[in-house]
Amino acid sequence: MKTTNPYGGTKMKSIISRIDKKEIESVKIAGQKLKQLEDRHNAFIMSGADVARQLEATEAEIRDIIAAAGDPSPLSKKVNLLRGQSFDLANYANLAENAVLAGQDALKAAQANLETAFRKAVNEEMIQRTEAIQASVDAVESSLSKWEGDVYAASETLKVNPPRSFLTIRVNADRLRDSI
């Protein structure tokens, strides 16, 4: 996978390869676990809503039976059972909500660890690239110094003034090094 930035297509592969795969995987796993916890929480809420509708319908049926002077006792057990289910599902939904909150915290922690690892990888890459550029600048400066010595030696041999153009080159190399 090649990732580019809008500032010139720098390959991010070397930076990503510096990040421990466990850090990346832990964010994926925490995200998947959070999704499962949210799904379970929603399932408890939906089941609780279904039981609440059944309870409401059963209680309405009991009111109708009582209004018709009938015996609602066979439905009393069903009402008690539905109330128990409703109570249990509300507790499960509450526990599931707490698990979702814990899952969100775990995901945030995994993301923070990944961000720390990413920043470290970027820093390592910057140091490596800076060192490579510095080595190139040092090589250019060394070559220029040798050339400068050769120019001075040749000017002494020929008894002429050395040209000034290499001084400009040297100044530009110094500026490049200073900008790094």
C-alpha positions as CSV (number, residue, x, y, z in Angstrom):
1,M,0.0,0.0,0.0
2,K,1.5,3.3,-1.0
3,T,0.4,6.4,0.8
4,T,1.2,9.8,-0.5
5,N,0.8,13.2,0.9
6,P,-0.4,16.3,-1.0
7,Y,3.1,17.9,-0.7
8,G,5.0,15.8,-3.2
9,G,4.1,12.1,-2.8
10,T,6.4,11.1,0.1
11,K,6.0,7.4,0.6
12,M,4.7,6.7,4.1
13,K,5.5,3.0,3.8
14,S,8.8,3.4,5.7
15,I,7.1,5.2,8.5
16,I,4.3,2.7,8.8
17,S,6.8,-0.2,8.8
18,R,8.4,1.3,11.9
19,I,5.2,1.0,13.9
20,D,4.7,-2.2,15.8
21,K,2.0,-4.2,14.1
22,K,0.5,-5.0,17.5
23,E,-0.3,-1.3,18.0
24,I,-2.2,-1.2,14.7
25,E,-3.9,-4.5,15.4
26,S,-4.9,-3.5,18.9
27,V,-6.8,-0.5,17.5
28,K,-8.6,-2.8,15.0
29,I,-9.5,-5.3,17.7
30,A,-10.7,-2.6,20.1
31,G,-12.9,-1.1,17.4
32,Q,-14.4,-4.5,16.5
33,K,-15.0,-5.3,20.2
34,L,-16.6,-1.9,20.7
35,K,-18.9,-2.6,17.7
36,Q,-19.9,-6.0,19.2
37,L,-20.6,-4.4,22.6
38,E,-22.7,-1.7,21.0
39,D,-24.6,-4.3,19.0
40,R,-25.3,-6.3,22.2
41,H,-26.4,-3.2,24.0
42,N,-28.8,-2.3,21.2
43,A,-30.1,-5.8,21.2
44,F,-30.9,-5.6,24.9
45,I,-32.6,-2.3,24.4
46,M,-34.7,-3.6,21.5
47,S,-35.6,-6.8,23.4
48,G,-36.6,-4.6,26.4
49,A,-38.8,-2.5,24.1
50,D,-40.5,-5.7,22.7
51,V,-41.2,-7.0,26.2
52,A,-42.5,-3.5,27.3
53,R,-44.9,-3.7,24.3
54,Q,-46.0,-7.2,25.2
55,L,-46.5,-6.1,28.8
56,E,-48.5,-3.1,27.8
57,A,-50.7,-5.3,25.5
58,T,-51.2,-7.9,28.3
59,E,-52.1,-5.2,30.8
60,A,-54.6,-3.8,28.4
61,E,-56.0,-7.2,27.9
62,I,-56.3,-7.6,31.7
63,R,-58.2,-4.3,31.9
64,D,-60.6,-5.4,29.2
65,I,-61.2,-8.7,31.0
66,I,-61.8,-6.9,34.3
67,A,-64.1,-4.4,32.6
68,A,-66.1,-7.4,31.2
69,A,-66.3,-8.9,34.7
70,G,-64.0,-11.7,33.8
71,D,-61.2,-13.5,35.7
72,P,-57.7,-12.1,34.7
73,S,-55.8,-14.5,37.0
74,P,-54.5,-16.6,34.1
75,L,-52.8,-13.5,32.6
76,S,-51.4,-12.4,36.0
77,K,-48.6,-15.0,35.7
78,K,-47.8,-13.7,32.2
79,V,-47.7,-10.1,33.5
80,N,-45.3,-11.1,36.3
81,L,-43.1,-13.0,33.9
82,L,-43.0,-10.0,31.5
83,R,-42.3,-7.6,34.3
84,G,-39.4,-9.9,35.4
85,Q,-38.1,-10.0,31.9
86,S,-38.4,-6.3,31.5
87,F,-36.5,-5.8,34.7
88,D,-33.8,-8.3,33.7
89,L,-33.4,-6.7,30.2
90,A,-33.1,-3.2,31.7
91,N,-30.3,-4.5,34.0
92,Y,-28.6,-6.3,31.1
93,A,-28.9,-3.1,29.0
94,N,-27.3,-1.1,31.8
95,L,-24.5,-3.6,32.1
96,A,-24.0,-3.6,28.4
97,E,-23.9,0.2,28.4
98,N,-21.2,0.1,31.0
99,A,-19.3,-2.4,28.8
100,V,-19.7,-0.1,25.8
101,L,-18.2,2.8,27.9
102,A,-15.3,0.5,28.9
103,G,-14.9,-0.5,25.3
104,Q,-14.8,3.2,24.2
105,D,-12.1,3.8,26.8
106,A,-10.1,0.8,25.6
107,L,-10.4,2.0,22.0
108,K,-9.2,5.5,23.1
109,A,-6.2,4.0,24.9
110,A,-5.3,1.9,21.9
111,Q,-5.6,4.9,19.6
112,A,-3.4,6.9,22.0
113,N,-0.8,4.2,22.0
114,L,-0.9,4.0,18.2
115,E,-0.6,7.8,17.9
116,T,2.4,7.7,20.2
117,A,4.0,4.9,18.1
118,F,3.2,6.9,15.0
119,R,4.9,10.1,16.3
120,K,7.9,8.0,17.3
121,A,8.1,6.5,13.9
122,V,7.8,9.9,12.2
123,N,10.6,11.2,14.5
124,E,12.8,8.2,13.7
125,E,12.2,8.7,10.0
126,M,13.0,12.4,10.2
127,I,16.2,11.7,12.0
128,Q,17.2,9.1,9.5
129,R,16.4,11.4,6.5
130,T,18.2,14.3,8.2
131,E,21.3,12.2,8.8
132,A,21.2,11.0,5.1
133,I,20.9,14.6,3.9
134,Q,23.6,15.7,6.3
135,A,25.9,13.0,5.0
136,S,25.3,14.2,1.5
137,V,26.0,17.8,2.5
138,D,29.2,16.7,4.3
139,A,30.3,14.8,1.2
140,V,29.7,17.9,-1.0
141,E,31.5,20.1,1.5
142,S,34.5,17.7,1.7
143,S,34.6,17.6,-2.1
144,L,34.5,21.4,-2.3
145,S,37.2,21.7,0.4
146,K,39.4,19.4,-1.6
147,W,38.7,21.3,-4.8
148,E,39.3,24.6,-3.0
149,G,42.7,23.2,-1.9
150,D,43.5,22.1,-5.4
151,V,42.5,25.5,-6.8
152,Y,44.8,27.3,-4.2
153,A,47.6,24.9,-5.0
154,A,47.2,25.4,-8.7
155,S,47.0,29.2,-8.3
156,E,50.3,29.1,-6.2
157,T,52.0,27.0,-8.8
158,L,50.9,29.3,-11.6
159,K,51.4,32.4,-9.5
160,V,47.9,33.7,-10.2
161,N,45.0,34.8,-8.1
162,P,42.5,32.1,-7.4
163,P,39.0,32.5,-8.8
164,R,36.3,33.6,-6.4
165,S,33.5,31.5,-7.7
166,F,34.1,28.5,-5.5
167,L,33.6,30.7,-2.4
168,T,30.0,31.2,-3.5
169,I,29.5,27.5,-3.9
170,R,30.9,27.0,-0.4
171,V,28.5,29.6,1.0
172,N,25.5,27.8,-0.7
173,A,26.6,24.5,0.8
174,D,26.8,26.2,4.2
175,R,23.3,27.6,3.8
176,L,22.0,24.1,2.9
177,R,23.6,22.6,6.0
178,D,22.2,25.4,8.2
179,S,18.7,24.9,6.8
180,I,18.7,21.3,7.8
